[in-house]
């Protein structure tokens, strides 16, 4: 079970979470309209992979930010289409950066999973979040039963309103492409300020069985 903690801003909290070997990804939001916008000094982590979250951003700017913060993953959380993903992948190759791509999609009961097929050659993971009028951060959960309609080949992370009391529900998800979760607002004191003790408790409870 891969675990991603997203929307981080405080370096002390980053340091604490980075020491938890069960947390594979730490996410930083480079979208200026977000309450969790990261605009600080270069990110420092020793163990966790660094994920930069972008929304409809210029590709050159993504590449510059990725280099400055030494990111490991680019998460596209906007309306980026196949052509955009292809251009980003080509730009990554041209700059010789070792970057992987996560493409997020807002999901509701009418979501068409067939549209994901053309992205499969361009991304490493999908991330399924709750569809909103904005771009993420709703704190709401979509109907996880519709994940059964996803028959693609790319592994996915699950996001959207995950809270500490939902551990048993997550453990019961039975899908061959489900490989992890993305937690954010359900573990916050206020936007960008995480309750690290609550995160540690949740991570311990959910990984004890799943690992």
Backbone as a printed PyTorch tensor [residue, N CA C, xyz], in Angstrom:
tensor([[[  0.8470,  -1.1940,   0.0000],
         [  0.0000,   0.0000,   0.0000],
         [  0.8840,   1.2460,   0.0000]],

        [[  0.8120,   2.0030,  -1.0820],
         [  1.5590,   3.2510,  -1.1730],
         [  0.7320,   4.3610,  -0.5260]],

        [[  1.3960,   5.1840,   0.2720],
         [  0.6990,   6.2740,   0.9470],
         [  1.3290,   7.6020,   0.5710]],

        [[  0.4770,   8.5290,   0.1740],
         [  0.9070,   9.8820,  -0.1880],
         [  0.2120,  10.8740,   0.7350]],

        [[  1.0020,  11.7530,   1.3300],
         [  0.4550,  12.8460,   2.1240],
         [  0.6470,  14.1090,   1.3060]],

        [[ -0.4420,  14.7930,   1.0160],
         [ -0.3780,  15.9330,   0.1020],
         [ -0.7380,  17.2370,   0.8140]],

        [[ -0.3370,  18.3460,   0.1960],
         [ -0.6810,  19.6650,   0.7140],
         [  0.1960,  20.1160,   1.8540]],

        [[  1.4580,  19.7020,   1.8370],
         [  2.3890,  20.0520,   2.9170],
         [  2.9870,  21.4370,   2.7000]],

        [[  3.2610,  22.1320,   3.8300],
         [  3.8670,  23.4520,   3.7510],
         [  4.9600,  23.6550,   4.7920]],

        [[  4.8680,  22.9740,   5.9270],
         [  5.7600,  23.2050,   7.0520],
         [  6.9380,  22.2220,   7.0280]],

        [[  8.1690,  22.7530,   7.0400],
         [  9.3460,  21.8850,   6.9260],
         [  9.4950,  20.9490,   8.1230]],

        [[  9.1090,  21.3810,   9.3170],
         [  9.1990,  20.5000,  10.4760],
         [  8.2560,  19.3060,  10.3180]],

        [[  7.0570,  19.5580,   9.8340],
         [  6.1240,  18.4600,   9.5900],
         [  6.6230,  17.5610,   8.4690]],

        [[  7.2070,  18.1740,   7.4620],
         [  7.7930,  17.3920,   6.3640],
         [  8.8580,  16.4580,   6.9030]],

        [[  9.7090,  16.9580,   7.8010],
         [ 10.7840,  16.1500,   8.3720],
         [ 10.2340,  14.9570,   9.1420]],

        [[  9.1780,  15.2010,   9.9190],
         [  8.5890,  14.1250,  10.7210],
         [  7.9880,  13.0490,   9.8300]],

        [[  7.2180,  13.4620,   8.8430],
         [  6.5740,  12.5010,   7.9530],
         [  7.5830,  11.7680,   7.0860]],

        [[  8.6680,  12.4390,   6.7490],
         [  9.7190,  11.8300,   5.9330],
         [ 10.3910,  10.6660,   6.6640]],

        [[ 10.3130,  10.6780,   7.9730],
         [ 10.9300,   9.6080,   8.7700],
         [ 10.0420,   8.3710,   8.8790]],

        [[  8.7960,   8.4980,   8.4530],
         [  7.8800,   7.3620,   8.4840],
         [  8.0740,   6.5370,   7.2120]],

        [[  8.6470,   5.3690,   7.3590],
         [  8.9980,   4.5470,   6.1970],
         [  7.7910,   4.0410,   5.4260]],

        [[  6.5960,   4.1390,   6.0230],
         [  5.3870,   3.6790,   5.3420],
         [  4.8310,   4.7380,   4.3880]],

        [[  5.3160,   5.9730,   4.5120],
         [  4.8500,   7.0510,   3.6430],
         [  5.8180,   7.1870,   2.4730]],

        [[  5.3430,   6.8590,   1.2850],
         [  6.2160,   6.8340,   0.1190],
         [  6.3030,   8.1840,  -0.5850]],

        [[  5.1860,   8.9380,  -0.5860],
         [  5.1430,  10.2020,  -1.3110],
         [  4.7570,  11.3550,  -0.3870]],

        [[  5.4140,  12.4920,  -0.5700],
         [  5.0050,  13.7360,   0.0690],
         [  4.6760,  14.7220,  -1.0470]],

        [[  3.4740,  15.3120,  -0.9710],
         [  2.9990,  16.1580,  -2.0660],
         [  3.0120,  17.6390,  -1.7280]],

        [[  3.4140,  18.4450,  -2.7120],
         [  3.5360,  19.8870,  -2.5550],
         [  2.7790,  20.5650,  -3.6970]],

        [[  1.8720,  21.4600,  -3.3400],
         [  0.9590,  22.0410,  -4.3240],
         [  1.5130,  23.3560,  -4.8630]],

        [[  1.8050,  23.3660,  -6.1480],
         [  2.3230,  24.5530,  -6.8200],
         [  1.2270,  25.1920,  -7.6800]],

        [[  0.1000,  25.4240,  -7.0350],
         [ -1.0580,  26.0550,  -7.6750],
         [ -1.4330,  27.2390,  -6.8100]],

        [[ -1.2180,  28.4260,  -7.3060],
         [ -1.2980,  29.6250,  -6.4840],
         [ -2.6880,  29.8800,  -5.8910]],

        [[ -3.7250,  29.3110,  -6.4820],
         [ -5.0730,  29.5260,  -5.9580],
         [ -5.4140,  28.5700,  -4.8130]],

        [[ -4.5360,  27.6430,  -4.5360],
         [ -4.7740,  26.6830,  -3.4650],
         [ -4.4030,  27.2880,  -2.1060]],

        [[ -5.1540,  26.9160,  -1.0740],
         [ -4.8340,  27.3370,   0.2890],
         [ -3.5620,  26.6540,   0.7840]],

        [[ -3.1490,  25.6320,   0.0660],
         [ -1.9610,  24.8720,   0.4540],
         [ -0.7970,  25.1330,  -0.5160]],

        [[ -0.8470,  26.2620,  -1.1550],
         [  0.1870,  26.6450,  -2.1270],
         [  1.5620,  26.6550,  -1.4670]],

        [[  2.4990,  25.9670,  -2.0980],
         [  3.8610,  25.8780,  -1.5670],
         [  4.7480,  26.8810,  -2.3010]],

        [[  5.2200,  27.8830,  -1.5680],
         [  6.0370,  28.9300,  -2.1830],
         [  7.2640,  29.2260,  -1.3280]],

        [[  7.8440,  28.1690,  -0.7590],
         [  8.9390,  28.3390,   0.1780],
         [ 10.2770,  27.9230,  -0.4290]],

        [[ 11.2490,  27.7580,   0.4530],
         [ 12.5810,  27.3600,   0.0440],
         [ 12.5610,  25.9410,  -0.5190]],

        [[ 13.6480,  25.5030,  -1.1530],
         [ 13.6610,  24.1550,  -1.7360],
         [ 13.2520,  23.0830,  -0.7350]],

        [[ 12.5000,  22.1180,  -1.2220],
         [ 12.0310,  21.0210,  -0.3830],
         [ 13.2010,  20.1230,  -0.0200]],

        [[ 13.2100,  19.6820,   1.2370],
         [ 14.2440,  18.7440,   1.6570],
         [ 13.5980,  17.4930,   2.2260]],

        [[ 13.8730,  16.3540,   1.6160],
         [ 13.4590,  15.0610,   2.1510],
         [ 14.5860,  14.0680,   1.9300]],

        [[ 14.6730,  13.0790,   2.8090],
         [ 15.6950,  12.0350,   2.6790],
         [ 15.1260,  10.7350,   2.1260]],

        [[ 13.9090,  10.4190,   2.5260],
         [ 13.3360,   9.1030,   2.2250],
         [ 12.1610,   9.1430,   1.2600]],

        [[ 11.2310,  10.0430,   1.4810],
         [  9.9930,  10.0710,   0.6920],
         [ 10.2130,  10.7000,  -0.6730]],

        [[  9.4690,  10.2280,  -1.6570],
         [  9.4880,  10.8180,  -2.9820],
         [  8.7590,  12.1570,  -2.9530]],

        [[  9.2680,  13.1290,  -3.6860],
         [  8.6810,  14.4650,  -3.7130],
         [  7.7720,  14.5980,  -4.9350]],

        [[  6.5240,  14.9450,  -4.6590],
         [  5.5260,  15.0760,  -5.7250],
         [  5.0960,  16.5370,  -5.8260]],

        [[  5.2670,  17.1250,  -6.9850],
         [  4.7920,  18.4670,  -7.2340],
         [  3.4330,  18.4220,  -7.9110]],

        [[  2.4500,  19.1080,  -7.3490],
         [  1.0910,  19.1090,  -7.8830],
         [  0.8610,  20.4050,  -8.6560]],

        [[  0.4350,  20.2600,  -9.9120],
         [  0.2470,  21.4060, -10.8020],
         [ -1.1410,  21.3630, -11.4240]],

        [[ -1.6630,  22.5470, -11.7260],
         [ -2.9860,  22.6600, -12.3520],
         [ -2.8770,  23.5290, -13.5940]],

        [[ -2.9730,  22.8930, -14.7540],
         [ -2.9750,  23.6160, -16.0370],
         [ -1.8090,  24.6000, -16.1480]],

        [[ -0.6530,  24.1810, -15.6850],
         [  0.5170,  25.0520, -15.6520],
         [  1.3010,  24.9880, -16.9610]],

        [[  2.0460,  26.0540, -17.2530],
         [  2.9220,  26.0420, -18.4140],
         [  4.0110,  24.9860, -18.2090]],

        [[  4.2690,  24.2200, -19.2530],
         [  5.2010,  23.1010, -19.1290],
         [  6.6000,  23.5710, -18.7590]],

        [[  7.0690,  24.6450, -19.3460],
         [  8.4090,  25.1500, -19.0180],
         [  8.5250,  25.4990, -17.5360]],

        [[  7.4500,  26.0360, -16.9690],
         [  7.4710,  26.3930, -15.5520],
         [  7.5120,  25.1360, -14.6880]],

        [[  6.7770,  24.1040, -15.0890],
         [  6.8190,  22.8340, -14.3640],
         [  8.2450,  22.2840, -14.3420]],

        [[  8.8860,  22.3050, -15.4920],
         [ 10.2470,  21.7790, -15.5890],
         [ 11.1910,  22.5640, -14.6900]],

        [[ 11.0490,  23.8760, -14.6590],
         [ 11.9100,  24.7160, -13.8140],
         [ 11.6850,  24.4280, -12.3330]],

        [[ 10.4240,  24.3290, -11.9300],
         [ 10.1070,  24.0500, -10.5250],
         [ 10.5880,  22.6610, -10.1330]],

        [[ 10.4060,  21.6990, -11.0250],
         [ 10.8470,  20.3300, -10.7500],
         [ 12.3500,  20.2780, -10.5320]],

        [[ 13.0940,  21.0330, -11.3130],
         [ 14.5500,  21.0730, -11.1750],
         [ 14.9520,  21.7580,  -9.8690]],

        [[ 14.3100,  22.8740,  -9.5720],
         [ 14.6520,  23.6490,  -8.3740],
         [ 14.4090,  22.8520,  -7.0980]],

        [[ 13.2810,  22.1360,  -7.0360],
         [ 12.9160,  21.3800,  -5.8400],
         [ 13.3310,  19.9100,  -5.9250]],

        [[ 13.9910,  19.5400,  -7.0120],
         [ 14.4350,  18.1570,  -7.2090],
         [ 13.2630,  17.1760,  -6.9970]],

        [[ 12.1920,  17.4350,  -7.7120],
         [ 11.0130,  16.5930,  -7.6050],
         [ 11.2560,  15.2210,  -8.2280]],

        [[ 10.4870,  14.2520,  -7.7630],
         [ 10.5200,  12.8980,  -8.3250],
         [  9.3070,  12.6340,  -9.2120]],

        [[  8.1920,  13.2830,  -8.8840],
         [  6.9470,  13.0750,  -9.6230],
         [  6.2890,  14.4150,  -9.9390]],

        [[  5.6270,  14.4530, -11.0750],
         [  4.7640,  15.5560, -11.4490],
         [  3.3340,  15.0470, -11.4020]],

        [[  2.4870,  15.6880, -10.5950],
         [  1.0640,  15.3310, -10.5600],
         [  0.2700,  16.4160, -11.2680]],

        [[ -0.4190,  16.0350, -12.3160],
         [ -1.2440,  16.9590, -13.0930],
         [ -2.6680,  16.8650, -12.5890]],

        [[ -3.1620,  17.9560, -11.9810],
         [ -4.4470,  17.9010, -11.3020],
         [ -5.4850,  18.8230, -11.9440]],

        [[ -5.2500,  19.1740, -13.1970],
         [ -6.1760,  20.0610, -13.8860],
         [ -6.8460,  19.3950, -15.0680]],

        [[ -6.9650,  20.1550, -16.1490],
         [ -7.6450,  19.6710, -17.3510],
         [ -6.6610,  19.2410, -18.4380]],

        [[ -5.4760,  18.8640, -18.0280],
         [ -4.4330,  18.5080, -18.9850],
         [ -4.8630,  17.3180, -19.8510]],

        [[ -4.7600,  17.4960, -21.1720],
         [ -5.1890,  16.4340, -22.0810],
         [ -4.0060,  15.5810, -22.5210]],

        [[ -4.2700,  14.6630, -23.4300],
         [ -3.2320,  13.7330, -23.8960],
         [ -2.0820,  14.4770, -24.5630]],

        [[ -2.4140,  15.4720, -25.3800],
         [ -1.3810,  16.2310, -26.0660],
         [ -0.4760,  16.9470, -25.0720]],

        [[ -1.0640,  17.5020, -24.0310],
         [ -0.2830,  18.1690, -22.9880],
         [  0.6620,  17.1660, -22.3110]],

        [[  0.1470,  16.0020, -21.9520],
         [  0.9630,  14.9830, -21.2890],
         [  2.1080,  14.5290, -22.1780]],

        [[  1.8380,  14.4230, -23.4640],
         [  2.8830,  14.0130, -24.4020],
         [  3.9870,  15.0690, -24.4880]],

        [[  3.5830,  16.3270, -24.5440],
         [  4.5720,  17.4150, -24.5930],
         [  5.3900,  17.4630, -23.3120]],

        [[  4.7420,  17.2490, -22.1770],
         [  5.4600,  17.2400, -20.9060],
         [  6.4570,  16.0950, -20.8640]],

        [[  6.0360,  14.9160, -21.2680],
         [  6.9280,  13.7700, -21.2600],
         [  8.1350,  14.0130, -22.1640]],

        [[  7.9000,  14.5940, -23.3400],
         [  9.0030,  14.8880, -24.2540],
         [  9.9670,  15.9100, -23.6580]],

        [[  9.4080,  16.9010, -22.9740],
         [ 10.2470,  17.9210, -22.3520],
         [ 11.0880,  17.3360, -21.2210]],

        [[ 10.4980,  16.4280, -20.4710],
         [ 11.2380,  15.7410, -19.4120],
         [ 12.4090,  14.9700, -20.0000]],

        [[ 12.1730,  14.2800, -21.0930],
         [ 13.2260,  13.5070, -21.7420],
         [ 14.3320,  14.4180, -22.2750]],

        [[ 13.9600,  15.5570, -22.8160],
         [ 14.9400,  16.4940, -23.3670],
         [ 15.8400,  17.0880, -22.2870]],

        [[ 15.2950,  17.2750, -21.0970],
         [ 16.0690,  17.8750, -20.0140],
         [ 16.7650,  16.8300, -19.1390]],

        [[ 16.5680,  15.5640, -19.4660],
         [ 17.2140,  14.4640, -18.7450],
         [ 16.8700,  14.4210, -17.2620]],

        [[ 15.7020,  14.9240, -16.9170],
         [ 15.2590,  14.8180, -15.5310],
         [ 14.5810,  13.4700, -15.3190]],

        [[ 14.7860,  12.8970, -14.1430],
         [ 14.1640,  11.6250, -13.8070],
         [ 12.8320,  11.9110, -13.1140]],

        [[ 11.8210,  12.1460, -13.9280],
         [ 10.5030,  12.5180, -13.4200],
         [  9.4470,  11.5440, -13.9250]],

        [[  8.5750,  11.1420, -13.0260],
         [  7.4270,  10.3230, -13.3940],
         [  6.1690,  11.1890, -13.3330]],

        [[  5.1160,  10.7300, -13.9940],
         [  3.9000,  11.5380, -14.1060],
         [  2.7070,  10.8150, -13.4850]],

        [[  1.9800,  11.5640, -12.6610],
         [  0.7030,  11.1220, -12.1050],
         [ -0.3790,  12.0080, -12.7120]],

        [[ -1.3810,  11.4180, -13.3220],
         [ -2.4840,  12.2110, -13.8750],
         [ -3.7360,  11.9930, -13.0240]],

        [[ -4.2280,  13.0920, -12.4660],
         [ -5.4180,  13.0280, -11.6220],
         [ -6.6800,  13.2960, -12.4300]],

        [[ -7.7550,  12.6470, -12.0250],
         [ -9.0590,  12.8530, -12.6350],
         [-10.1130,  13.0090, -11.5440]],

        [[-10.9870,  13.9910, -11.7370],
         [-12.1330,  14.1450, -10.8570],
         [-13.2180,  13.1620, -11.2550]],

        [[-13.6590,  12.3580, -10.3110],
         [-14.5790,  11.2560, -10.6010],
         [-15.9410,  11.4970,  -9.9480]],

        [[-16.9870,  11.2490, -10.7180],
         [-18.3410,  11.2180, -10.1770],
         [-19.0600,  10.0010, -10.7580]],

        [[-20.3440,   9.8830, -10.5210],
         [-21.0800,   8.6940, -10.9560],
         [-21.1500,   8.5500, -12.4680]],

        [[-20.8930,   9.6290, -13.1890],
         [-20.9730,   9.5900, -14.6550],
         [-19.6010,   9.5310, -15.3230]],

        [[-18.5660,   9.3150, -14.5400],
         [-17.2170,   9.3280, -15.1100],
         [-17.0210,   8.1720, -16.0870]],

        [[-16.4070,   8.4880, -17.2340],
         [-16.1500,   7.4850, -18.2720],
         [-14.6930,   7.0510, -18.2010]],

        [[-14.4410,   5.8780, -17.6550],
         [-13.0800,   5.3860, -17.4970],
         [-12.4220,   5.0360, -18.8240]],

        [[-13.2030,   4.8890, -19.8740],
         [-12.6290,   4.5490, -21.1810],
         [-11.7300,   5.6590, -21.7100]],

        [[-11.9590,   6.8920, -21.2760],
         [-11.1510,   8.0170, -21.7420],
         [ -9.7060,   7.9210, -21.2770]],

        [[ -9.4430,   7.0650, -20.2980],
         [ -8.0980,   6.9660, -19.7430],
         [ -7.1540,   6.1550, -20.6280]],

        [[ -7.7000,   5.3850, -21.5310],
         [ -6.8810,   4.4850, -22.3580],
         [ -5.7760,   5.2320, -23.0940]],

        [[ -6.0960,   6.3760, -23.6630],
         [ -5.1020,   7.1050, -24.4570],
         [ -4.0190,   7.7640, -23.6080]],

        [[ -4.1900,   7.7890, -22.2870],
         [ -3.1660,   8.3360, -21.3990],
         [ -2.1530,   7.2740, -20.9570]],

        [[ -2.4600,   6.0140, -21.1920],
         [ -1.7030,   4.9330, -20.5620],
         [ -0.2260,   4.9070, -20.9440]],

        [[  0.1040,   5.3160, -22.1490],
         [  1.5050,   5.3010, -22.5720],
         [  2.2850,   6.5080, -22.0530]],

        [[  1.5900,   7.4090, -21.3620],
         [  2.1980,   8.6930, -20.9990],
         [  2.3580,   8.9100, -19.5070]],

        [[  1.6900,   8.1090, -18.6770],
         [  1.7340,   8.3480, -17.2400],
         [  2.1190,   7.0700, -16.4910]],

        [[  2.5420,   7.2660, -15.2510],
         [  2.9460,   6.1380, -14.4060],
         [  1.8250,   5.7060, -13.4710]],

        [[  1.0500,   6.6820, -12.9960],
         [ -0.0900,   6.3990, -12.1330],
         [ -1.2480,   7.3170, -12.5090]],

        [[ -2.4550,   6.8230, -12.2520],
         [ -3.6290,   7.6820, -12.2120],
         [ -3.9330,   7.9790, -10.7530]],

        [[ -4.6010,   9.1030, -10.5350],
         [ -5.1140,   9.4220,  -9.2070],
         [ -6.5800,   9.7880,  -9.3730]],

        [[ -7.4430,   9.0910,  -8.6460],
         [ -8.8760,   9.3310,  -8.7360],
         [ -9.3360,  10.1330,  -7.5230]],

        [[ -9.7920,  11.3440,  -7.7840],
         [-10.2340,  12.2710,  -6.7510],
         [-11.7220,  12.5520,  -6.9520]],

        [[-12.3400,  13.1990,  -5.9930],
         [-13.7460,  13.5640,  -6.1150],
         [-13.8930,  14.7540,  -7.0640]],

        [[-14.7980,  14.6510,  -8.0130],
         [-15.0090,  15.7330,  -8.9650],
         [-15.6500,  16.9270,  -8.2710]],

        [[-15.0740,  18.1020,  -8.5080],
         [-15.6050,  19.3420,  -7.9440],
         [-15.5190,  20.4280,  -9.0090]],

        [[-16.1260,  21.5690,  -8.7100],
         [-16.0230,  22.7060,  -9.6240],
         [-14.6350,  23.3150,  -9.5920]],

        [[-13.9360,  23.1180,  -8.4760],
         [-12.5530,  23.5880,  -8.3570],
         [-11.6260,  22.4370,  -8.7260]],

        [[-10.3890,  22.4750,  -8.2370],
         [ -9.4290,  21.4200,  -8.5500],
         [ -8.9500,  20.7650,  -7.2590]],

        [[ -9.7420,  19.7990,  -6.7690],
         [ -9.3560,  19.0640,  -5.5820],
         [ -9.6680,  19.8200,  -4.3040]],

        [[ -9.3250,  19.1940,  -3.1730],
         [ -9.4700,  19.8390,  -1.8890],
         [-10.8950,  19.9760,  -1.3830]],

        [[-11.8120,  19.1300,  -1.8590],
         [-13.2150,  19.2550,  -1.4500],
         [-13.4830,  18.6070,  -0.0980]],

        [[-12.6550,  17.6360,   0.2750],
         [-12.8990,  16.8900,   1.5030],
         [-14.0680,  15.9320,   1.3860]],

        [[-14.5380,  15.7060,   0.1680],
         [-15.6910,  14.8350,  -0.0560],
         [-15.2520,  13.5170,  -0.7010]],

        [[-16.0210,  12.4810,  -0.4430],
         [-15.7310,  11.1370,  -0.9600],
         [-16.6760,  10.8200,  -2.1030]],

        [[-16.1510,  10.2740,  -3.2020],
         [-17.0360,   9.8100,  -4.2650],
         [-17.3990,   8.3460,  -4.0230]],

        [[-18.2930,   7.8350,  -4.8220],
         [-18.7600,   6.4620,  -4.6780],
         [-17.6830,   5.4930,  -5.1740]],

        [[-17.0030,   4.8450,  -4.2380],
         [-15.8780,   3.9790,  -4.6030],
         [-16.2980,   2.7490,  -5.4000]],

        [[-17.5710,   2.4160,  -5.3930],
         [-18.0180,   1.2360,  -6.1370],
         [-17.7970,   1.4060,  -7.6450]],

        [[-17.7860,   2.6510,  -8.1080],
         [-17.6060,   2.8520,  -9.5530],
         [-16.1690,   2.5830,  -9.9900]],

        [[-15.2660,   2.3820,  -9.0400],
         [-13.8960,   1.9990,  -9.4060],
         [-13.8840,   0.6580, -10.1370]],

        [[-14.9020,  -0.1360,  -9.9270],
         [-14.9910,  -1.4320, -10.6030],
         [-15.1210,  -1.2770, -12.1140]],

        [[-15.4940,  -0.0820, -12.5570],
         [-15.6140,   0.1610, -14.0010],
         [-14.2560,   0.4300, -14.6520]],

        [[-13.2420,   0.6530, -13.8280],
         [-11.9120,   0.8880, -14.3870],
         [-11.2520,  -0.4500, -14.7090]],

        [[-10.9940,  -0.6820, -15.9950],
         [-10.3940,  -1.9360, -16.4500],
         [ -9.0460,  -1.7060, -17.1330]],

        [[ -8.4260,  -0.5650, -16.8540],
         [ -7.1710,  -0.2240, -17.5110],
         [ -5.9690,  -0.9230, -16.9110]],

        [[ -4.8000,  -0.5580, -17.4380],
         [ -3.5510,  -1.2150, -17.0380],
         [ -2.6840,  -0.3810, -16.0970]],

        [[ -3.0030,   0.8870, -15.9320],
         [ -2.1850,   1.7670, -15.1110],
         [ -2.6570,   1.7110, -13.6550]],

        [[ -1.7470,   1.5230, -12.7000],
         [ -2.1480,   1.5230, -11.2790],
         [ -2.7010,   2.8850, -10.8740]],

        [[ -3.5390,   2.8860,  -9.8290],
         [ -4.1090,   4.1590,  -9.4030],
         [ -4.0330,   4.3460,  -7.8920]],

        [[ -3.9690,   5.6290,  -7.5230],
         [ -4.0750,   6.0600,  -6.1400],
         [ -5.4830,   6.6070,  -5.9340]],

        [[ -6.0040,   6.4380,  -4.7230],
         [ -7.3390,   6.9080,  -4.3930],
         [ -7.2550,   8.1280,  -3.4880]],

        [[ -7.9880,   9.1680,  -3.8400],
         [ -7.9980,  10.3970,  -3.0570],
         [ -9.4390,  10.8640,  -2.8690]],

        [[ -9.5910,  11.9560,  -2.1160],
         [-10.9110,  12.5490,  -1.9530],
         [-11.5660,  12.2520,  -0.6210]],

        [[-11.3660,  13.1170,   0.3650],
         [-12.0950,  13.0200,   1.6240],
         [-11.7320,  11.8590,   2.5250]],

        [[-10.5560,  11.2770,   2.3540],
         [-10.1600,  10.1450,   3.1960],
         [ -9.8900,  10.6390,   4.6180]],

        [[-10.4770,   9.9360,   5.5890],
         [-10.3480,  10.2940,   6.9980],
         [ -9.8630,   9.0920,   7.8080]],

        [[ -9.4670,   9.3550,   9.0350],
         [ -8.8500,   8.3300,   9.8720],
         [ -9.7830,   7.1450,  10.1200]],

        [[-11.0970,   7.3980,  10.1700],
         [-12.0470,   6.3240,  10.4780],
         [-12.3780,   5.4550,   9.2650]],

        [[-11.7590,   5.7180,   8.1160],
         [-12.0990,   4.9940,   6.8910],
         [-11.1450,   3.8460,   6.5730]],

        [[-10.3070,   3.4950,   7.5350],
         [ -9.3100,   2.4560,   7.3050],
         [ -9.8910,   1.1320,   6.8480]],

        [[-10.9580,   0.6860,   7.5080],
         [-11.5600,  -0.6070,   7.1620],
         [-12.1310,  -0.5920,   5.7480]],

        [[-12.7390,   0.5360,   5.3610],
         [-13.2840,   0.6380,   4.0060],
         [-12.1760,   0.5440,   2.9640]],

        [[-11.0680,   1.1750,   3.2540],
         [ -9.9440,   1.1460,   2.3150],
         [ -9.3880,  -0.2730,   2.1970]],

        [[ -9.2810,  -0.9540,   3.3210],
         [ -8.7610,  -2.3230,   3.3170],
         [ -9.6570,  -3.2600,   2.5140]],

        [[-10.9250,  -2.9030,   2.3990],
         [-11.8720,  -3.7740,   1.6940],
         [-11.9450,  -3.5000,   0.1940]],

        [[-11.2160,  -2.5080,  -0.2890],
         [-11.2220,  -2.2450,  -1.7290],
         [-10.4690,  -3.3700,  -2.4400]],

        [[-11.1610,  -4.0280,  -3.3380],
         [-10.5790,  -5.1750,  -4.0430],
         [-10.5030,  -4.8530,  -5.5330]],

        [[ -9.3650,  -4.2830,  -5.9290],
         [ -9.1540,  -3.9400,  -7.3340],
         [ -7.6860,  -4.1630,  -7.6560]],

        [[ -7.4070,  -4.8880,  -8.7210],
         [ -6.0290,  -5.2710,  -9.0220],
         [ -5.1250,  -4.0930,  -9.3420]],

        [[ -5.6880,  -2.9320,  -9.6970],
         [ -4.8660,  -1.7560, -10.0210],
         [ -4.7950,  -0.7440,  -8.8810]],

        [[ -5.4750,  -1.0110,  -7.7830],
         [ -5.4550,  -0.1160,  -6.6410],
         [ -4.1730,  -0.3260,  -5.8490]],

        [[ -3.3270,   0.7210,  -5.7900],
         [ -2.0280,   0.5290,  -5.1360],
         [ -1.7540,   1.5180,  -4.0020]],

        [[ -2.6760,   2.4590,  -3.7560],
         [ -2.3810,   3.3780,  -2.6660],
         [ -3.4080,   4.4700,  -2.4880]],

        [[ -3.1710,   5.3090,  -1.4680],
         [ -4.0890,   6.3860,  -1.1290],
         [ -3.3460,   7.7050,  -1.0210]],

        [[ -4.1100,   8.7700,  -1.1980],
         [ -3.6010,  10.1330,  -1.1030],
         [ -4.4380,  10.8350,  -0.0350]],

        [[ -3.7970,  11.2250,   1.0880],
         [ -4.5360,  11.8840,   2.1600],
         [ -4.1410,  13.3500,   2.2530]],

        [[ -5.1150,  14.1710,   2.6800],
         [ -4.8520,  15.6050,   2.7280],
         [ -5.7170,  16.2620,   3.8010]],

        [[ -6.8450,  16.8480,   3.4170],
         [ -7.6260,  17.6990,   4.3120],
         [ -8.1940,  16.9710,   5.5280]],

        [[ -8.4220,  15.6690,   5.4150],
         [ -8.9650,  14.9070,   6.5350],
         [ -8.0020,  14.7440,   7.6830]],

        [[ -6.7620,  15.1960,   7.4890],
         [ -5.7300,  15.0530,   8.5230],
         [ -5.0780,  16.4020,   8.8180]],

        [[ -5.8740,  17.4480,   8.7130],
         [ -5.3550,  18.7900,   8.9130],
         [ -5.9740,  19.4790,  10.1280]],

        [[ -5.1750,  20.3560,  10.7260],
         [ -5.6600,  21.2640,  11.7530],
         [ -6.2740,  22.4790,  11.0570]],

        [[ -5.5980,  22.9520,  10.0420],
         [ -6.0830,  23.9660,   9.1060],
         [ -5.2910,  23.7800,   7.8250]],

        [[ -5.6920,  24.4030,   6.7080],
         [ -5.0590,  24.1210,   5.4120],
         [ -3.5350,  24.2240,   5.4330]],

        [[ -2.8920,  23.1080,   5.0960],
         [ -1.4370,  23.0580,   5.0520],
         [ -0.7860,  22.7000,   6.3650]],

        [[ -1.5400,  22.6960,   7.4440],
         [ -1.0220,  22.3800,   8.7730],
         [ -1.5300,  21.0080,   9.1790]],

        [[ -0.6750,  19.9960,   9.0880],
         [ -1.1020,  18.6170,   9.2930],
         [ -1.0550,  18.2060,  10.7590]],

        [[ -1.9230,  17.2840,  11.1050],
         [ -1.8740,  16.6180,  12.4000],
         [ -1.0250,  15.3660,  12.2080]],

        [[  0.2670,  15.4790,  12.4430],
         [  1.1890,  14.3770,  12.1220],
         [  0.9370,  13.1610,  13.0070]],

        [[  0.4980,  13.3690,  14.2420],
         [  0.2000,  12.2320,  15.1180],
         [ -0.9800,  11.4300,  14.5620]],

        [[ -1.9660,  12.1480,  14.0740],
         [ -3.1380,  11.5050,  13.4750],
         [ -2.7500,  10.7410,  12.2180]],

        [[ -1.8560,  11.3200,  11.4210],
         [ -1.3790,  10.6390,  10.2120],
         [ -0.6260,   9.3750,  10.5830]],

        [[  0.2740,   9.4730,  11.5660],
         [  1.0510,   8.3050,  11.9900],
         [  0.1340,   7.1930,  12.4910]],

        [[ -0.8920,   7.5590,  13.2580],
         [ -1.8320,   6.5690,  13.7790],
         [ -2.5760,   5.8720,  12.6420]],

        [[ -3.0210,   6.6510,  11.6650],
         [ -3.7500,   6.0990,  10.5280],
         [ -2.8440,   5.1920,   9.6880]],

        [[ -1.6470,   5.6670,   9.4010],
         [ -0.7140,   4.8990,   8.5810],
         [ -0.3770,   3.5720,   9.2510]],

        [[ -0.1530,   3.6010,  10.5560],
         [  0.1620,   2.3830,  11.2910],
         [ -0.9990,   1.3960,  11.2460]],

        [[ -2.2050,   1.8940,  11.4200],
         [ -3.3720,   1.0100,  11.4550],
         [ -3.6540,   0.3730,  10.1150]],

        [[ -3.4410,   1.1360,   9.0500],
         [ -3.8070,   0.6240,   7.7340],
         [ -2.7110,  -0.2590,   7.1270]],

        [[ -1.4530,   0.0020,   7.4570],
         [ -0.3620,  -0.7820,   6.8840],
         [ -0.0770,  -2.0470,   7.6610]],

        [[ -0.5110,  -2.1140,   8.9090],
         [ -0.2840,  -3.3190,   9.7130],
         [ -0.9030,  -4.5380,   9.0580]],

        [[ -2.0980,  -4.3640,   8.4930],
         [ -2.7990,  -5.4720,   7.8380],
         [ -2.3870,  -5.6000,   6.3800]],

        [[ -2.2830,  -4.4640,   5.6920],
         [ -2.0990,  -4.4980,   4.2370],
         [ -0.6940,  -4.9030,   3.8100]],

        [[  0.2880,  -4.6350,   4.6500],
         [  1.6520,  -5.0110,   4.2540],
         [  1.8760,  -6.4390,   4.5910]]])
